[in-house]
Amino acid sequence: MDNKLWTKNFIFLLLSNALLFAGFHILLPTLPIYAAQNGGSGTQIGIIAGIFGFSAIFIRFFTDLGIKRLGKKKCLIIGIVISFICAASYVIFSSVNEIIGIRLIHGFGFGLATTFYATIASDIVPYSRRGEGMGYFGLGTTVAMALAPAAGVWLVKDYGFTIMFTCAAISQVIALIWTFFCSAPKVVIEKAQVEDEYNSSLLSKFIEKGTRFPAMLTMFFGVGYGSVIAFIAMLAQEAHIENPGYFYLVGTLCIIMSRTISGRLFDKKGYVWVILPGAVILLSGLLLLTITISQTMLLEAAVLYGFGVGMLHPALQTWMLNLVQAHRRGAASATFYNMLDVGTSAGTILLGIVAEKTGFIGMYRYSAGAMGIFLLAFVLFVLFIDNRAKAEKELEASTVANNSSGL
């Protein structure tokens, strides 16, 4: 089998995916400001910040139907087109209720696109290099998510909202164009497999069978991950630390460095060797934030955050993709993003409520608590479930071999 990773298909898909995320995340810090300037209340701004996650989750219930009727690439294109239309519409429809409506629709497009980007990437990447390939693929996403918010704030400050929204829309157009330079391999689906998909329960459509434990871990990871994206600037303000943007710059550099190592480690040693140290590192970073009082401490936390997220994000996604058959990768990809969205959206709302009583520095104790649950659950799983399953397989293989030799 061809073991080549850096093919034309993979490169264009990686770049297109990064641009889609850049065009979306450039809006995260700027849309609340835009809504506030147009008379939005605190509650309305909170809805704008979180509603897209729930519409993204809703649309992923229909990914199986989309694959059957249209195919993966057409579903991806539809998602990008919706994202482009919404990005271009914010500057035209400026009332708060209109922004909420557009944000709801934007979640549909973003949910479709993110699901099928990851699904097609997993089809393109050779199985023996999937950990490495999905690590590099996610790196484009992570860099865009780290740099685009800062770029959005800068554009609004120096050039205004119209230019910022125009840049967001242009990034979606380029992302769309680049998808036409890559092709998605066809996965043959048997009739029995299709019937099984339609007979699956509502829970199975939300969380793919066989991926429920890593899906739960992804949700707790999303709480810790989302708390940094949403509140690190507020923590810096509370601790009287200037230039919190350096946190994202340092964190992004560490994510890049971690991706060059963790993917290959996943392929050679397995998911435990990546997820366990990644969870310990991210938990350490969140705990450090609970006592941060200086720029130096903030940057030290950024290093830990970067390496932790850089290891965990692609490892959890690849683990889930490896647990399902080829024709179910779309559902597994949807599950990953569903649970990540649940963790980030719900976690951000709940932690924001906590921060009103504890302050943002104290709030990170609860964020660290979520990662503590992640780490404890994972260790127990490895010790008492995964190791037992491996031992049973080895015993079964040994028994078969002995019976064969006896014959």
N, C-alpha and C positions, 0 to 999 in steps of 0.2 A: 504494500500500500504506500501511496505517496505520503511522506512525512513532512512535507514542506509547509511551513507556517506562514511566511510573509509573501503570500500570493497577492495578485491584483485584487481579487475579490475581498480578501481580508483587509487590505490597506484602505480601500475606498469605503468599506463598511465601517471601519474604525473611525476614519475621519468624519464621515457623515454623522455617525452617532455622537461624536464629540461636539459637532456643531449644533445638533438638535438640543443637546443638554446646555450648551452655552446660551442659545437663544431663549431657553426656558429659565435658566437660573440668573440671567441678567435682570429678570423681572422680580426676583424674590425680595431684594431689599428696596426696590424702587416703586413697585406697585402700591405698597402701603403708604408711601409718601405721596404718591399721585392721588390715591383715594382720600387721604387726609386733606390735601389741598382742595379737593372737590367736595368737602363737607362730610366725609365719612366719620362715623363714630368709632369708638374703640371696638365695639362688638362687630360692626361691619368690617373693620379692618382685619379682625381675627378670622372672620368667615372667608375673606379674600385670601388670607394666608394659608388656610387649611382645607378649603372646599375641594380644590383640585385633586387632592389625594383620594377622596372618597369617590369622585366620579371616575378616576383612573381605575380604582378597584372594581367599580361596577362594570366598566366596559370589558374588563378581563374575563368576566364570566362568559363572554361570547367569543373568545379567541378560538376555541375548537370549531365552532360553527364557521368562523371566518376562514380558517385553514381549509375546511372541507369545501366551502363554496367558492372562495376566491384564490386561495393560496397565500403563502406567507409573505411574498414580496408585495403583492397588491395590498394586503392589509397594512404592511409597513408604509407604503406610499400614501394610503388614505390617512394614516395617523400623522404623517408629516404635513400633508396638505391642510388638515384641520389645524395643526399647530401654527402653520404660516398664516392662515386666515385670522386666527385669534390674535396672534402677535401684531398683525397689521390693524386690527380693529380697535385696540385699546385707545389709540390716539383719536379715533373717530367718535367712539361712544364713551363719553367721559363721566357720565353720572355714576354714582356708586352702585345703584341697582344694576345698571348695564354692565359695569365691570364685574360684578358678582356673576351675572349670567354668562359673560364671555369666559370667565375663569372656570366655570362649571364645564363648559364645552371644551375649553383648553385641556382639562383633565382627561376627557375622552381621547383626544388626539395624542396626548403625552402617554397615556396608558397603553394605547395600541402600539405606538412607535417603540417605546422602551421594551415592551414584551417581544416584539418581532425582531428588533435589532439583536437582542441577546440570543433568541432562538436560532436565527440564521447564522449568527457567529458560531454557535455551538455545532451547527451542521458543517460549516466550512473548516473549522479547526480540526486537525487530526486527533483522534482519540488519545493517542499516546502523548500528545502535547497540549491537552485541553486545559490543564491547570495553568501552564505557561501562557497559552493563547488567550484564555479568558482574563488572565491577569493583565496582559498588555491591552486587551480590548477595554477592560474597565479603567485602565489608566487614563485613556482619553476622556472618559466620562468624569473621572475624579479631577483631572486638571481643569476641565471646563467648569465644573461645579465650584472649584476653589477660586478661579480667576474671574469668572463672569460677573459675580456679584460686585466685586471691587470695580470692574470696568463699568458696570451699570451706574454705580454711584458717581464715578468720575464723569461719565457722559452727561448725566443729569445736571451735575454741578456746573460744568463748563459749557454745555451746549443745549441743555433742555431736554424735556421729555420726548419731543418729536423725533429728534435725532436718535435717542436711545431706543425708542420703539422701532424706528426704521432699521437700525442695526440688528435688532432681534429678528425682524421679519426677513432681512437679507440672509442671515445665518440659516434660517429654515429653507430658503430657496436653494442655497448652495448645498445644503444637506440633501434636499430632494434630487438635485441634479446628479450628485455623486452616487446615489443609489442605483442609477441607471448604468453605472460602470461595473456593477458587480451582479452576479447571478446567484440564486439560492438553489442548492441541490434539492432534488425531489426525493422525498421519503415515501416509500410505498406503504400504504395503509391497508391492511386486510379488512374484509367485511366484518369479521368477528370483533376486530378492534374498534370499528366505528360503532357497532351496536353496544359495546361495553362503555364507550364514551357517553352515549345517549342515556344509558341506564344508570349512570353514576349519580350519586346523591349531590345535594346542594353543597354540602361540606367538601366533597371531593372536587367540585368545580372551583371552590375557593382555595382549598389546599390539596394539591395533588397527592394521591395515595402513594405511600412510600417515602414522602418527603416531610412528614408532619413534625418530626423532631427538629431537623434543621430549620424548618419554617418557624417554629417557636423561638429558636435561638435568633433567627433573623429579626424577629419582632423586638426582642430585648436589645439586640445590637442597634436597631433603628432608634430606640430611645436615647442611647448614649451618643450615637452619631448625630441625631437631629438636635440634641441639646447644644452641641458645639456650633453647628451651623446657625442656629436661631439666636443664641444668647451670648456668644463669646464677647460681642461688642458691648453688651449691657454689663457683663462681668467686669470688663476693662474699665468702663465708666465708673462702676461702683468702687473699684479698687484704685481709682485715680491713675490708671495706666494709659499713657498716650500711644497712639499708632497701633491699635489692635489688628490692623491689616497685616502686620508682620507675622501674626500667628498663622494666618492662612498661607502666606508665602512659605514659611518654614515647614508647615505641615504638608504642603503640596510637594516640596522637595523630598521630604522623607517618604511620602507615599510613592513617588517615582522610584526612589532607591529600593524600597521594600518590594515593589512589583518585579524587579529584575531578579530577585532571589526567591521569593515565596512561591511563584508559579512553578518553577523547576523543582523546588522542594516538595510541593504538592504531588507532582507527577512521579517523583522518585520514591518518596517516603509515605505519602498518603495524607489525608486531611488532618489527622491528629497533630502532625508535626508543624502544621501552619496555624490551625485554629487555636490550639492550646496556648502557645506563646503569644499569639496575636491578642487573645482575650486578656492575658495577664498584662501585656503592655498597655492596651487601651484603658483597662481598669486603673492602672497606675497613673496614667495621664489625667483621668477624671478625678482621682483622689487628690492629685497635686493641685488641680484647679480649686479645690475646696479650701486651700490655704494660700492661694496665690496673692501676693501683695506687691510684686515688682515685675518690671518688664522681663527680667532674666527668668524668673519663675514661670511667667507666661510662655516664653519661648521654649523652656524645657518641657512644659506640658505639650506644646505644639509638636515637639519631636516625638514624644510618646504617642500622641494622638495620630500623627502621620503614619508611623510604623504600624500601630495597631489597626487602624482603618485599612491601610494598604494591604495588610495580610488577611484581614477578616472578610472584607467585602467580596473579592473574587473567589476566596476559598469556599465561603458559604454557597455562593451561586454555583460554582463548579461541582461541589459535592451534591447539590440537589439535582443538577443536570445528569450526573453520573448514576443516580439512583433510579432513573426511569429509562424505558425503552426509547428508541429514536423518535417514534411517532408521537411520544408524549413530552418531548422537550418544550414545546410551546406552552403546555400546561404547567410544567415545572418552572419555566421562566416567569410565567404569570404569577405563580405562587410566590416566588422570591420577591418580586416587586410588590405584590399585594401585602405581604407581611412587613416588608421594609416601609411601605407607605403607612401601614397601621401603626408601626412603632414610631415613625417620625411625626406623623400628624397628631395622633392621640397623645403621644408622649410630650410633644411641644405644648399642646393645650394644657395638659395636666401640670407640667413643670412650670408653665407660666403662672398658673394659679398658686402653686407652691411658692414661687419666687415673691409673690406679693406679701407673704408672711415671713419668709426666711431671708430674703435678699437673693441675688443671683449667685453669689459665692456659696451661700448655704444650700441653695437649690441643687448644686452639683453633687451633694451627698446622696440625693435621691437618684440622680442620673448614674452615679457610681454604683448605687444599690442595684439598679437594673442589670449592669454588667456583672455584678457579683452573683446575681441569680444565674445569669448566662454561664459563668465559669463553673459554678457549683453543679448545675444541671449537666454540663458537658462532661465534667470529670466523672460524675456518677454514671452517665451513659457509657463512657468508654470502659470504666472498670467493671460494671455489672451487666451490661447488655451487649455492647459491641464485642468485647473480649470473649464473652460466653458464646456468642454466635460464631465467632471465628473458630473457637475450640470445637464446637459441634461440627462445623464444616470439615475441619481437619480430621476429626474422629470418623466422620462419614466417609471421607476420601480414603482414610487408612483401612477402614473395614472393606470397602469395595476393592481396594488393591489386594488385601489378604485373601478375599474370596476368589479374585481372579487368579492369583498365584496357586490357590488350592485346586482350582479346576485344571 
